[in-house]
Amino acid sequence: MRASRCTCPPTTARRAPHRLHPRPLGDDGRRPPRRRGAVRDRGPRALPPPGTHTSHSGRLSDGLEGYARTLLLAALRRDETALERYADGLAAGVAGVWPSIEDRSQPLVEAASVALALRLTRPLLWDRLDDPVRQRAADWLADALTAEPWPCNWELFPVTVGGFLQDVGHEVDASRKAIDRGLSRIEDWYVGDGWYTDGDGRKFDYYNGWAMHLYPVLHAWLADDPRLLDLYGGRLERHLADYARLFGADGAPMLQGRSLTYRFATAAPLWLGALTGRTPLPAGETRRLASGALKYFLERDAVDADGLLTLGWHGPNEAFLQSYSGPASPVLGEQGLPRPAPPAGPRGLDGDGGTGPGGTGGRDHAGRARQLAASVDQFGRPRPPPQPRQRGRPLRPVLHAPRLLHGDGALVVVRQQRDRRRRSEPYGDRAAGGGEGWVASRHTAADGAHVVSLVVAEGAVEVRAHLVVGAARGRPCGSRGGGRGVGCGRTRLPARVVGGRRCDR
């Protein structure tokens, strides 16, 4: 049964004792300012995990991130004991602890997690709150309906908030407008075959699955809207046919894109397809892919000695972070943890539909290559949150290589343009810039040099070649990316620079 479809009357539902006890008024009729460090309530209103790392949004916003993302984890687990404490935190947070939701601010992101958690657990949490707490919470969330998002997957955060507020009857018209506006916006970014670009241009990464598909499909499913579910669920189903190829036989997701510290959130579209019945994958294969990704990271120091998720890909590694990454950012990996109830029949989630050794990982695609509809842009995105410069490394022109990204021989032919200011384009006899086992692109570097890049793959072997024309003599150049430091081998060969100097691959 879908939790959000509960019909409990909001004013008569059984409530847990989640009451806010305000400070007494002063002689002037106002509440005195709270002393620094005072605790407003016993609930987890904000949860900044231990450590010194802070996002560019600051510690207060990071604390809200910690609350919102762990609340969603408790909601996905339907943990009533934990939800009772989060109800206390919600009452305190919306009474003035949490930062307000403003244009293009991180609280807009976290508001979506709060709203989704409340929608998933409405009879367990929302319907048990006191009326004043619900009113303050709804008012705080409602700011997300009109806050301006960044023109990317952020457009779906007002959709998610609007879906919940519409369900509970708060600002229904504004909620409907926010939903329509966000869903209309992503239509401009759908390129076909189940792929969205994360904003204008060619920005394809894991946000395609854990955001661009996740939020619309969940909204349609929770709203019980068959028309929207057919539209977005059909796209998800088409996407999963390609997506299953992005996992190696050891469970490793393809190393690609930003926000990689979310790790096993890469499994989110897999369980989403199983949950909604919109997947071409056998149920056993879904289980193997999702559990394989989780096992892959748990065996590689994703969790520290204190049981906390680390900031990085395997263990702690700040090279995988962006300026918006907060100490609780890895908790978004919760999106890849839910496991739907097994369907009837012998091929349920514990059935024999999966392949791959050891009960984990994807199919063996060794020796195969497939060109996707998406041209992958590893770091491209709309303006902020910005990508910080790598610490201690001088800036240099980068060869924007097209990529054939693969793990354990499961090859996927894609293209990449790394610098959002220097767009690459397909190159070659074919308009698509690629064929069976090869792909090519060209771009103009920052100093005006022209670069043609070719990648050829056979089996699990990838060879890249770059032709650079017009670079200043003596100017350094190089090609980066593709799994450095995580067990991927590479051979450095000389590359000829026409009009410049020789440089190593």
N, C-alpha and C positions, 0 to 999 in steps of 0.2 A: 504494500500500500504506500502511496506517495504521501510523505509527511505533510507537504504543503497543502494538500487538499482537505485538511482537517476542517470540519464545520463547527467546532466548538464555539459557542457564543463568547466573544471576547470579554464580556462583562460578567459572565457567570462561570467561566472555566475555573477549575481548581487552581489555586495559586500557592506557590511556595512563599515563604516569608522573606521576599527580596525587597525590603523597604529601605529607602535612603533616609538617614537620620541627619537632617541639616544642622549646621551650627546655629546657636541662638542668635537672634538679632541684637545689635548693639543699641546704645541709647539714641543714635541718630536714625534708627530704623533700617540700617544696613548690616549685612554680615561682615564682620572684620575679616581682613585678608588672612588666608591660611598661612601658618608659619611654614617655612621651607622644610621639606622632608616629612611633613605630617601625612598620616595615612587617612584617607577619606573613608575607606570601607575595607572590609576584609577580603573582597573579591579581587581577582587578577585584572584590574582595570587596564594595566599596561605591563608588559613583560619584556623589558630589555634584557636579553640573556647576558651572562657575564662575558667580560672581554673589553678590549679597548677600541674595537672597530666601530666606527660611526658612519652612517650614510650622509650624503650631502643635505638630507632633510633634517638632521639633528636628532638628539636623543629622545625628545618627546615623541616625535613621529615614529622613531624606531620602536619605542615602547608600544605605541598603538599597533604597529606591524606585528609585534610579538603577541599581543592579545588577539588580534583579528585572525591571524593564521593558525594559532593554536586552537582558537574557538572553532574554526572550520574543521580542524582535525577531530576535535571532540564531537562535532556535529556529524561528520562522516562515520564516526564509530558509534554514534548514538549512545554516548556515555552519559547517562543521566546524573551520575554522581559528579562528574566534571562539569556538566552543564549547569548544575545548581550553583557552583562557585562562579562560573562565568556570568550568571545572571546578576550576582552581586557586583561583579566588575563592570557589567554593562550599565547598571544603575549609577555607579560612581563616574564612569567615563563620560556619559552624556550629560552629567550634571556640571560639567565644566572642566574636567581633567583633560579630555581629548582635544587636540587642535581642531579648529574648524575646517570644513571642506571648502577649499578655494580653487580658483582656476588653476589647472595643471599642477596640482599639489598631490603629494604622496597620500594624504588621507583619502583622496578620491579612490585610490587603488584599494586601500584597506576597507573602505566603506562597502565595496563590492563583496569582500570576503565576509564581513559581518552580515550583510543582507542575505547572502546565499546561505550562510549557516542558520540564520533565523528562519528562512524559508524552508529549509530541509527539516528543521526540528520544531516547527511551529507549535504543535501540541505539547512538546516537552519543555519549551523555554518561553516563547513569546506569549502564549496564551496564559501562562502562569504568573506573568509580571503584573505588578500594580498598574492601574491606569495612568498615574502621573509619570511613571518610568517609561511606559510604552509611548506616551505622548512626546516626552523629551527625546527618546530614541528615534521616533519617526521624524521629528523635526530636524534632528541632527542629520539623519540620512537624506532627508529631502533636499538638502543643499547640493547633493550630488546630481540631482535632476537637471540643474541649470548651470553647474560648474563646467567650464570649458575644458575638455580633455585634450591631450596631445593627439594629433591626427594619425593614430595608429590603433593598436588593440585597445587603447584606453577608451575609445568610443563605446566599448561594450560594458564599461563599468556603470555608467548611468542606466544602461539596459537592465543590468542585473539588479541594481537598486530599485529601479522602477517596477520590475516584475514583482518584487516582494511588497513594495508599498501599495501597488495596485491590488494585490491579494488581500491586504488588511484594510483596504478602503481609505488610505491616506493620500490626499492630493492625487486623485485618480486621473484627472485630466492631464496634469503635468507629468504624471508617470507614463501615461500612454504616449504623450509627445516625446518623452525621452526615449522610450522603447522604439518608436517608429523612426526617430532621427538616427539612433545608433545603428539599427538594422539596415536602414537605407544607406548609411555611410559605407558599410563594409561591402555593399554590392559593387562599389567602384573598384574594389580591390580583389574581387574574385576573378581569377584568370582561367578557371576551368580545371577539369580533372581532379577536383578536390583540393585545389591549392589556392590560398589567399596570399597576397603580399601584405606585409605589416605596414600599411601606409602606402604612399605614392612611391613609384619606382619598382625596383626588384629586390624586395627585402623579405627573403624566405628563410625562416629558421624554425625552431621548435615552438615559437609563439603561434605558428599555424595550427598546431594541435592543442596545446594547453591553454589557448585563449580564443583564437579566431573560430575554432570549431566548438570548444567547450562551452562557452557562455551562450551562444545562440541555441545550440542543441539542448542544453539543460533548461534554458528558458522555455523553449517550445514544449519540452517534455513535462516540466512542472506546471505549465499553464494548460496542459492537455489540449494543445492546439494542433490538430492533425495537419492543417495546411502548412504551418511553419515547420512541423516535424518532418513532413515529406520533403520540404525544400532543404533544410539544413541537415537533416538526417541522411538524405540522399548524397549530399556532398561529403559528409563524414564517411559514409560507406565507400565512396569512390576513393577518398583519401587513404583509407586504411589499406586498400589493395597495394598502394605504393609504400605506405609507411612501414609495413611489416618488414620491408627489405632494409630498413635503416638500423637493424639490430644485428650484432654479430652472434655467432653460435655460442659465445661465452656470456651472452646477455648484454654486452656493452652497446649502448646507443652510439650512433655516429657522433663523433666530436665535431660539432658544427654550431656556430651562432653565438649569441650572447645569453646572459642569465643562466649559464651552465651550472651554477651552483644549486639550481633547483633539482638537478640530478634525476631522480626517478619520477618526477613530474612528466618525464618523457613517455611514461606509460598511461597518462591521463586519457588520450583519445582511444586507447585500446579498451579500457574498462567502460568508457562512455559508450562506445559502440555496442558492447555486450549488454550494458544496462538498458539501453533504449531499443535493442534489437536491430540496430543499424550497423551491421558489420558483415563483411564477406568472409571473415576468418572463422574457422572452426573454433568452438569454445575452448578446446584444449590448447590450441595454438595461442589464443589470447592469454590464457593463464600462464603458459610457458614464457611468452614474451614479457609479460608484466612481472612475474616472479623472477625471471632471469635478470631483468634490469635491477630489481631491488637487491638480489643476491650479489650481483656484480659490484655494486657500490658498498654494500655492507662488508664485503670481503676486502675492501680497499680503503679502509680508514675513513669512511664517510661519517662515522660516529666516533667521538672522542672517549676518553676514559670516564668522563662524567655522564655519558649517555646523550650528549648533545651533538646535533649535526654541525659539522665543520663548514667553514666557508671555503669552497674550492670544488674540485671535480672528484679527485680521489680523497686524499687528506687535505689539510689546510693549504691553500695556495691562492694568494691574493692576485696572482696574474689572471685568474678567472673571474674577477669581480669587476663591477662597474661602479661608478660613483653613487648610484642609487641603491647599491647592495647594502642592506642593513644586517645586523647580527642575527635577525630572525628570518632572513630571506630564504635560507634553505628549507624552512618549514613548508614552503609552497610545494615541496615534493609530495606533500600529503595528497595532492590531486592524483597521484599515480598509485595510491594505496588501496582505495576501495575495491571490494570484490563483490560483484553482484551475486545474488542467489543463483545456484546452478539451474539451468533450464532442464526440463524433463527429458528423459531419454539417456541412452548410454554415452552420448557425446557431450555431456555437461562439462563444466569447467574442470572437472577431474577426469574427463574422458581421454580418448586417444587421439584427439584432433591435433595435438601439438607434435612438433618434430624438433630434433636437436638433441645433442647428447646431454646426459645428466639431468634431464627434466627441466632444463633452462635453455634460453636462447631461441633464435629464429631458425628458419629453414636454411638449408645449405644451398647457397646460390653461387658457389664457387665456379669461376669461369664464365659467369654471366654478366652482362652489362645492360643497363637499362637507362635511357635518357628520360628524365622527368620533365613534366611541363614547366616546373619551376626552375628559374635560374637563380641559384642560391647566392645571397649576399650575406657574407658571414657577419659583418659588423654594421651594415647599412641600416639606418633607421631615421625617423624624423628627429628634429632637434630635441634638446634634453629629454630624458636623462642622457648626459654626454658620456662618451667613452674616454676615460682618463688616459693620459700618455703612460706608457710603460716606464716604470721607475728605473732611472739609471741608464737608460738606453738612448743614444742619440737618434734623432729623427732622420730617416733616409727614404728615398723613393722606394716604393714597394711594387713589385711586379704583380699585377692583379691577375693571378693565374685562374683559369677555369679549373674546376676541381672534379675529380672522380673520387668521391669519398666512399670508403668501404671499411669493413671490419671482417676479418677471417674469411676473405674471399667473396663476401657478399657485396658485389660492386653496384654502385649507383652512379650514373653519369649525370653530373650537374655542372652548372657554371657559377662563378662567383665574381662579384665586384666588391672589393673591400672598402673602398673609400667612397662615401656617399657624395662627395663633391666631384669625383672623377669617374663618371659612369662608363662602364665597359659595354660593348655591344657584340653580338654574335659575329663571327668571322668565318669565311670559307665559301665553298661553292653552294652549300645548303643554307637557306635562309635561317634555319635553326642554329647554325653554327656548330653542327655536330653530326655524328653518324654512329654507326655501330662500333662501340669501343673507343671513340674519340670525340673531343669537343674542343672548340677554339674560340677565342675572343680577342678583341683589340680595345685599347683605350689610350688616352693621352695622359701622361704623368704630369705631376705638378710643375715641373720645369719645362714642359712643352715637348718632351721626348715622346715618341710614338712606340707603343709596345704591342706586339702580337704574341699571344700565348697559345700553346698547343699542349694538350694532355692526351696521352694514349694509354689505354689499359688493356691488359690481357691477363686473365685469371685474377690473382690478387696483387699483381704488379702494376704500378703506376709510374709513368715517365712523363716529366714536364720539360718543355722547351720554350724559351723566350727569345724573341728577336726585338732588340731595342735600337731604335733609330733616332739620332738627333740628340742624344744625351751629351752633356758637357764632358770633355775629356777629363778623366780622373774622378768623375763623380761616382760615389759608391752606389751599388744597387744590390738587391737581394730579393729572395722569395721566401715568404714566411707562411706558417700555418700547417695544419695537417697532423696534429697529434704529437708535437714535440713534448718529450718528458712523460709520456704515458704509454711507453712501450712500443711505439711505432718506429720501425727502422727506416732509414733513408740513406741514399748514397749521393754524395756531393760530386757533381761533375762540372767542368767549366762551361760557361755560357758566353757566347760571342756577342759583344755589344758593338753594333755598327755606329761609328762616329764617337765612340767613347773608349773605355778600357774593358779588359776582360774581368769578369767577376765570377765568383763561385755561386753555384746553386744553393 
